[in-house]
Amino acid sequence: MTKVFILDANQQPLYPVGISRARLLLSQGKASVFQRYPFTIILKESLSHLNLE
């Protein structure tokens, strides 16, 4: 399973997530693409306001 790197709103690294979870966050507008290689997404809100489950 391929993993996607994820950063919180303060650009602190979080545990990598699977492609399907990353795609869901992007489609819901909760994250945006930060870097294409290696593919990294960044959350738009801090973790205290966001439920990743």
C-alpha distances in whole Angstrom, upper triangle without the diagonal:
4,6,10,13,16,19,22,25,27,24,23,19,17,14,11,10,7,8,10,12,13,14,16,18,19,20,22,24,22,21,21,20,21,20,18,17,15,14,16,17,20,22,25,26,26,24,28,28,25,23,19,19
4,7,10,13,17,20,23,24,21,21,17,16,13,9,9,6,7,10,11,11,12,15,16,17,19,21,22,20,18,18,16,18,16,15,14,12,11,12,14,17,19,23,24,25,23,26,27,23,22,18,19
4,7,9,13,16,19,21,18,17,13,12,9,6,5,5,6,9,10,9,11,14,14,15,17,19,19,18,16,16,14,15,14,13,13,10,9,10,11,14,16,19,21,21,19,23,24,20,19,16,17
4,6,10,13,16,18,15,14,11,10,9,5,5,6,6,9,9,7,10,12,12,12,15,17,16,15,12,12,11,11,11,10,10,8,6,6,8,11,13,16,18,18,17,21,21,18,18,14,16
4,7,10,13,14,11,11,8,7,7,5,7,9,10,13,11,9,12,14,13,13,17,18,17,15,12,12,10,10,10,10,10,8,7,5,6,9,11,15,16,16,15,19,20,17,17,14,17
4,7,10,11,9,9,6,6,7,6,7,10,11,13,11,8,12,13,10,11,15,15,14,12,9,10,9,9,10,12,13,11,9,6,5,6,7,11,13,12,12,16,16,14,14,12,15
4,7,8,5,5,5,6,9,9,11,14,15,16,14,11,15,15,12,13,17,16,15,12,9,10,10,8,11,13,14,13,11,7,6,5,6,9,11,10,10,14,15,13,15,13,16
4,5,5,5,7,7,10,11,12,16,17,18,15,13,16,16,12,14,17,16,14,11,9,11,12,11,14,17,18,16,15,11,9,6,5,8,7,6,7,10,11,10,12,11,15
4,5,7,10,11,14,15,16,19,19,20,17,15,18,17,13,14,17,16,13,10,9,11,12,11,14,18,19,18,16,13,10,6,5,6,6,5,8,11,11,11,14,14,17
4,6,9,11,15,16,18,21,22,23,20,18,21,21,17,18,21,20,17,14,13,14,15,12,15,19,20,19,18,14,12,9,9,9,9,7,10,12,13,14,16,16,20
4,6,9,13,14,16,19,20,21,19,16,19,20,16,17,20,20,17,15,12,12,12,10,12,15,16,15,14,11,10,7,9,10,11,10,12,15,16,15,18,17,20
4,7,10,12,15,18,19,21,18,16,20,20,17,18,22,21,19,16,14,15,15,12,14,17,17,16,15,12,11,9,10,12,12,10,11,14,16,15,17,16,19
4,7,8,11,15,17,19,16,14,18,19,16,17,21,20,19,16,14,14,14,12,13,16,15,13,13,10,10,9,11,14,14,12,12,15,17,16,17,15,18
4,6,9,12,15,16,13,12,16,17,14,16,19,19,18,15,13,15,15,14,15,17,17,15,14,11,10,10,10,14,14,12,10,14,16,14,14,12,15
4,6,10,13,15,12,12,16,16,15,17,20,20,20,17,15,17,16,16,16,18,17,15,14,12,12,12,13,16,16,15,13,16,18,15,15,12,14
4,7,10,12,10,9,13,14,13,15,18,18,18,16,14,15,14,14,14,15,14,12,11,9,10,11,13,16,17,16,15,18,19,16,16,12,14
4,7,8,6,7,10,11,10,12,15,16,16,14,13,14,14,15,15,15,16,13,11,10,10,12,12,16,17,17,15,18,19,15,14,10,12
4,6,5,6,9,10,11,12,14,16,17,16,14,15,15,16,16,16,16,14,12,12,12,14,15,18,19,20,18,21,21,18,16,12,13
4,6,5,6,9,10,10,12,14,15,15,13,14,13,15,15,14,14,13,10,11,11,14,15,18,20,21,19,23,22,19,17,14,14
4,5,5,6,9,10,10,12,14,14,13,14,15,17,18,17,18,17,14,14,13,15,15,18,20,21,19,22,21,17,16,12,12
4,5,5,6,9,10,11,13,11,11,13,14,16,17,17,18,17,14,13,11,13,12,15,16,17,15,18,18,14,12,9,9
4,5,5,6,9,10,11,10,8,9,10,12,13,13,15,14,10,9,8,10,10,13,15,16,15,18,18,14,13,10,12
4,6,5,6,9,10,10,9,10,10,14,15,14,16,15,12,12,10,12,12,14,17,18,18,21,19,16,15,12,13
4,5,5,6,9,9,9,11,13,16,17,17,19,19,15,14,12,13,12,14,15,17,16,19,17,13,12,10,11
4,6,5,6,5,6,8,10,13,15,16,18,18,14,12,9,10,8,10,11,13,13,16,14,10,10,8,10
4,6,5,6,5,6,8,11,13,14,17,16,13,11,8,9,9,10,13,15,15,18,16,13,14,12,14
4,5,8,8,9,11,15,17,17,20,20,16,15,12,13,12,13,15,18,18,20,18,15,15,13,15
4,6,8,10,13,16,19,19,22,22,18,16,13,13,11,11,13,15,15,17,15,12,12,11,13
4,6,7,11,13,16,17,21,21,17,15,11,11,9,8,10,14,15,17,14,12,13,12,15
4,7,11,13,16,17,20,20,16,14,10,9,6,6,7,10,11,13,11,8,10,9,12
4,7,9,12,14,17,16,13,10,6,5,4,5,8,11,12,15,13,11,12,11,14
4,6,9,11,14,14,11,9,6,6,7,7,11,13,15,18,16,14,16,14,18
4,6,7,10,11,8,6,4,6,9,10,14,16,17,21,19,17,19,17,20
4,7,9,10,8,5,5,6,9,11,14,15,17,20,20,18,20,18,21
4,6,7,6,5,7,9,13,14,18,19,20,24,23,21,23,20,23
4,6,4,6,9,12,15,17,20,22,23,26,26,23,24,22,24
3,5,7,11,14,17,20,23,23,24,28,28,25,26,23,26
4,6,10,13,16,19,22,22,22,26,26,24,25,22,24
4,7,10,14,16,19,20,20,24,24,21,22,19,21
4,7,10,13,16,16,17,20,20,18,19,16,19
4,7,10,12,13,14,18,17,15,16,14,17
4,6,9,10,11,15,14,13,14,13,16
4,6,7,8,12,11,9,11,10,14
4,7,9,12,10,9,12,12,16
4,6,8,6,7,10,11,15
4,6,6,6,10,11,15
4,5,5,7,8,12
4,6,8,10,13
4,7,10,12
4,6,9
4,6
4
